[in-house]
Amino acid sequence: MTEHTTTDCLLFPDIFDRPVVAKFDQRQGSSDGGAILLKAAERRLGLTSALAAGLRDDRQPGKVQHELQELITQRVMAIALGYEDANDAARLACDPVHKLLVGRDPVDGEDLASQPTLSRFENAPDRKELLRMTEALADCVMERHRQRLHGRARRITIDLDPTDDPTHGQQQFTFFNSHYDSYCYLPMVCFLTFDEEAEQYLVAAVLRPGNAPGSAGAIGILRRLIARVGEAFPKARIRVRLDGGFASPEVLYFLDCEPKVEYLVNLAANAVLKRKAEAAMKRARRASEISGQTEHVYGECRYATRKTWPWKRRIIYKAEVVRAANKEPKDNPRFVVTNLKQSPQWIYEKTYCQRGDVENRIKELHEGMQIGRTSCSNFLANTFRVLLTAAAYVLMQEMRLHLSPTRHARAQVSTLREHFLKLGAQVIVTVRRIVLHLPEAFPYRDSFHRLALSLGGQTG
């Protein structure tokens, strides 16, 4: 091997019966051959064009090499494919599949934007532009499911949940949060669930400072989402599920004043609520002593704070005694404020506990999509990154939706990426067509074929 070629050519002389040479010299090759599925999903949603419409382009037209929609598409596709860092653009700028995804000729087309160009792009949007893009993302998701369900849904559940985004540097508006014991941001993510479907669809993601109160921004987000859901599904009941961080008097008052909105909000225990649930706790303790297992008893009461609640609200509670091996039994009372009329047990077990599924979606956003890659120094630039990551996750959810008849129907996004997008491909361009030569020995070929057809592909 010649000098300075160790990254391009590797020699394995003694593993097999003859030397094996590995070279990085396939100029028309890509390791992301399955990404054409992402492009097909994006075309169904019209996502990148909707996001680009919310931006203002102040650049001099004669010097523009990369249109705004191309830049958004480049970043969203890269994030979906596992390249969350803009530095990866240095290697991906000439990748034929990535060029194809933004609409350029995969072989003769100009290279994609470099990392400095992408960094300038991420730092350009202001608050109004980011708000328009956030609304465009929500509208795309809403319209997609309105078409899918033909505007018919009995109930749509809105889940809001905060999560932590640890920071490591001098990012703007990062603060120490004692609850998470770290310097962080506190992004809020919003999901929609249609009827009894298993999937929760991401509809919004908003970055917040690390010292933001739990309910900060919740009313504005809920007001917009409730209005949009009501327009898209006028006959559907709207249900809002929130954790204890949102149980502020302002949020509860807003929900009470929204007609035809059901709500369930976790409520932190206090001395008054514990006293109201004490009789049920005694029954749970006796049952647990007899069975030796965890036991719980459900009940309800009317409750109002002395100063901040204008009227009494219905509180359901689960009086629970938790038993674990080699540990003392522990009281674990839980309280939920709601305007639902069903029994406390049904409300808690069949409705409120389903919030746990949202945690799986948040885990995917962190571990599968790296939504915490907010390393820009500017807060608005980090907000833009969170929004782009949310758009990439929406594309992955669209792919998963089309895999519902297969064993990948509940696969995590990291599994979808490994099984369907990370395919070695040789790109051949002729006058009449562009051909992606994928591996013949591909174990998920049938599912890939089914997914491609459902996203608009044709046999031939």
N, C-alpha and C positions, 0 to 999 in steps of 0.2 A: 504494500500500500504506500502511496506517495504521501508526502508531508501534507498536513492539514486536511486529510480526508477521513479521519477516524469517525466522524459523524455521518459520513456518506457511504462508507464501505466497511464491512466487517467480515473477518475471515474466521471460520471454525474448522481448523484443519484435522482434528482428531476425534470428532464425535461420531461420524459415519464412516463408511468405507471409502469415501473420497471427500476432499475439502468442500465445504459449503461457504459460499460468499453471499452476504446480504448487502444489497446496494439500495440507497435512497436515490434512485435515478429514473423513476417512472413519472415522466413529466405530465402525462395526462391521467394520472391516478389520484384517487382520493380515499381516505379512510372513512368517509361519511356518505357512502353511496345511497344509503336508505333515506337520506334527508329529503329526497324528492317527495316523500310522504308528508313531511312537514309543510312543504310548499303547497301541496294539494289541500292540506287542512287549512292553511292560511287563506287560500283562494276562496274556500267556502265561507270563511268568516269575514273576509275583507278587512282584516285587523290592522295590518301595517299602513294601509292607505288611510284608514280612519284615524289612526294615531298621528300620521304625518299631517293630516288636515288641521290638526290643532296647533301646529307650529307655524311660526312666522319666520320666513327666510330673509334675513337682512344682508346676505352676502352679495357681492358684485356678480351679476349674471355671467359676465364674460370669463370669470375666474372659477366658476363652479365646475368641479369634476365629479362630485358625488351628490346626487339629489337627496333631499331629506328622507324620502321614502326608502331609498337605497341604504342610507345609513341606519335607519331604524330596522330595516329587514336584516341587514348584516349583523347587528347586535342581537336582535331577538333570536335569529336562527343560531348564532354562535352560542348563546346562553342555553338554548334548548339542547344543543349538541354537547354541552358540557364544558364550553370555553367561556366561563363567566368573566375572565380577566381580559381587559382590552389589550393587554400586552400580547395575547395570543394572535392578534391581527398580523403581527410581523411574519408569522409562518403561514397564516391562512389566506393572506391577501391574494395569492396566486393559485389557491386550491380551485380546481375546475368546478367541483360541485358547489362550493360556496359562491363562486361567480355566477353559476347557473341560478342559484336561489334568488339573487338580486336582479336577475333578468339580463345578465351579460353573457356574451359568447364564452363558453367555458374554456376555450383554447385561445382564441385570438382577442378576446375582450380585454379591456384594461384591468389592471389589478384593482382590488378593493381598497377601501380607505385604510390608512395606516393608524397605528396607535395614537400618535399626536392629533390626527384629524378627528378620531373618535373621542378623544378626551376633550377637545374643544367643543365638539358637538354636544357632549353630555353636560358641559358647563354653560351652555347657551340658554336653555329655556328658563323663563321666569315663572312666577307663581300662576299667573293667568293661563299660560300655555299648559302648564302641568295639570291644572284643573280641567281644562278642555280635554286633554288626553285621558285623564282619569274617567271623565264622563263618556268619552268615546269608547273606552274599553268596556265599561258597564253596558253601554248601548249595544255593542257588538255581541256580547254574551247574551244579553236579554233577547235580542232579535233572533239569534241562533236557536235558542230554546223555544221561542214563540213559534218559529217555523217548524221545529221538530215536533212539538206537541200540538200544533195547529191551534194555538191560543187557548187550549183546554187544559186546565189543571185545577184540581179541587183545592189544593193547599200549597202554598209556597212558604218555606221557612227561611228566614234570614238569620244567619249566625254571624255575630261580630266577635272577634277574639284578639286581644293584644298578645304580642310575643316579644321576646327580647332579641336584640341584635348587638352583641358585644362589639365594642370599638377598641382599636389599638392604635392610638395616634392622636393627632390634633384635629380631628373632624369637628366641624362646626356643630354646636348644640348637642354634643355628647356630654352627658352628666352621669354622676354616680347614682345608681339606683339601689337602695338598700334591700329591696325585695329580691332582686336578682344578684346582689352582691358584686356588681361590676359596673364599669363605665359602659354605657350602651345607648342605643336608640330603642324606641318602643313602637315598632310598626304595628298598625292595626289592619287585619285582613278580614274580608267579608265574603261570605259564601251563600249560595242559594241551593236549597234542596226542593225538588219538585215531587209532590205527593210522597210516596214511600220509597223513592229511589235510593239506592245505596250511595250514590256519588253526591258529594257536595261540590258545586261548581264555583270556582273563584270568580268574583265579580268586581272586586276592588282591593287595592292594597295602598295604604297611606302611611308614609313615614312620619314619625313624631319624635320630638326631642326626648332625651332619656329621663327627664324629670316631669314628663307630661302626666297629669292625673289620669286615672284609669278610664274615665269617661270622656276625656278631651276629644272633641271632634265627632262624638258618636251621634249627636242629634242632627248635625248637618248631613252626615252620611245616611242616617236612617231616613231623614226627610226626602232626600233625593231618590234613594232606593225604593221606598214605599210608593212614591209617585210613579216611578218608572215601571215597577211591577204591576201597579194598578192599571196603567195604560196598556201594557202588553197582555195582561191576563185579567180583564175586568171582572170576571166571575169567580176568581180564586180568592179563598181566604188567605190572609197574610198572617204569619206567625213569626214573632221575634223572640229569639233565645239569646240570653246574655249571661255572662258570668258575674261574679260578685263585684268586679271592678267597675261595672257600669251601673250599679245600684245607687245612683245619685238621685236626689229629689227632682232635679231638672229632667233627667231621662225618664223617670217614672211618670212625671206629670205629662211629658210629651206623649208617651205611649197611651196614657189614659185618655188623652184628648184626640187621639187618632181613631176615627170611626172604623169599625170592621177590622181592627188589628188585635190579634191575640198576642199575649206576651207571657214569658216566663223569665224571671231574673233571679239569679242566686242572691241570697241575702246573708250577710255575715251574722253569726250568732252574737247575741248580747244577753245581758242578764234578764231582761223582760221576756225575750223569746225563749230562753232556756227554762224560765219559770212556767211559761205556758205549755211547754212540752214535757215537763217533769213527770206528769202522770204516765205518759206514754213511755218515757225512759224507764220508769220503774217496771212496767210490764215487759219491756225489752230485756231488762237485767234478769228478771225472774225466768223468762223463756231461755235466755242464754245460759243461765246456771243449770237448768234442767237438761238442755240439749248438748251443752258443751261446744256449741257452734256459734257463729255470728248470727245475731237475730236483729230484726228491726220491726218497728210498729209505726204505722202512718197515722197522721192526724192533721187537723187544720184549726186555724183560729183567725180572728180579726185583730189587726194591729195597726197602730199609727204612732209615729214618733211624736214627741211633745211639741216640737216647734217646726219641723221641716216638712211634714206630710200634712196636706190640707184635709185629708179624710182617711178613714180606715180602709185598708186593703186586705184582700184574702191572702193568708199565708198558709202554705202547706208545709208539713215537716216530716222528716224521716227520723224517728228516734231509734238510733242504731247502737248496738254494742258489738264491737269488733273483737274477735278472738283470733290469736295466732299462736303457733307452737312456741312453747317456752316463754310466753309473754303474758303479762297481766291483761285482763279484759279492759277495753278502752271505750269510753263513751264517745260517740261520733254523731251528734245531732246535726242535721242539715235542714236548711230553710230556703224556700223558694216563694217569691211574691208573684202572683199571677191573677189574671182575670178570667181564666178558664173555669168551666163549671163542672168538669168531670171529677171523679173521685181522686183523693190525694195519691193513692197508690198508682192509679193509671197515669196521672199527670207526671209523676216522678219517673216511673219505670219505662213507660211507653213513649214519653215525649222528651222530658228534660235530659234523661241519661243518654239520648242519642247525640247530645253535644259532644260526647267523647270521640265520635268519628271525625270531627273537625280537627282534633289533635293529630290525626294521621295525615291530613292534608297539610297542616303546618309543618309537620316533620318532613314531608316531601319537599316543601318549599325550602327548608333549611338544608337538608342533606342531599336532595336530588337536584335542586335548582340553585343552591347557594345564594339565597336571597339576602344573606348577611354580608355579601361582598360589597359593603358600602365604605370603600376606602378613599373616596374623594374627600378633599378637605372642605369643599363647599356643600352645605346641607341640601340645597336644591338639586345639585348634581347627583347626590346620593338618593334623593327622592326620585329622580329620573331613572336611576338604575333599578330601584325597587319596582317602578312601573314597568320597565322593560322586562324584568324577570317575571312579573305577573303575566305579561303578555305571552312570554315563552311558555309559562305553565298552562295558560289557557289552550295553547296549541297542543300541548301534550295531553291535556284532558280531552280535547277533541279527538285525538287519535285513540285514546282509551275508550271513548264512547263508541267508536266504530268497531272495536274489538269485543263488544259485549257478547257475541255468540261464541267466543273462543275462550281458551283457558287463560288468556291474558286480560280478561275483563276486569280483574282487580289487581293487576300487576302495578307495582310502583313505577314512577316515572324513570328511575334509574334502570330498572329492568327493561322497560320499553326502549330506552335509548340503546342499551347493550344488544337487545335482540333484534331491533328493526332499523336502527339508524346507523349504528357503527358497522358498516359493511364496506369491505374493500371493493373499490370499483375502478374500472378503466373507462375513461370517457372518450368516445369516438364521435367526431363531428363530420358529417357529410353535408352535401348540398341540401338533401331532403330531410334529414332528421339528426337528432342527437341521441346516441345510444349509450346507455350505462351497462357495461358488462359486469354483472354481479357473480359471486361464486356459485358454481353449480351445486356444490356440496354445502348447502345452506340449510340448517336443521329446522328453521321456522318458515320455510318457503310457502307452505299452504296458508298460514296466518298472514304472511306478508301479502300474498296474492289476494286474499279476501279483503284485507285492509285497503289495498290499492284500488280495488274495484269499488268499494264503498265510498272512497274519496274521489271518485270520478274517473278512475282509470278504465281502460278498455282492453280486451284481449286482442291479440293480433301481432 
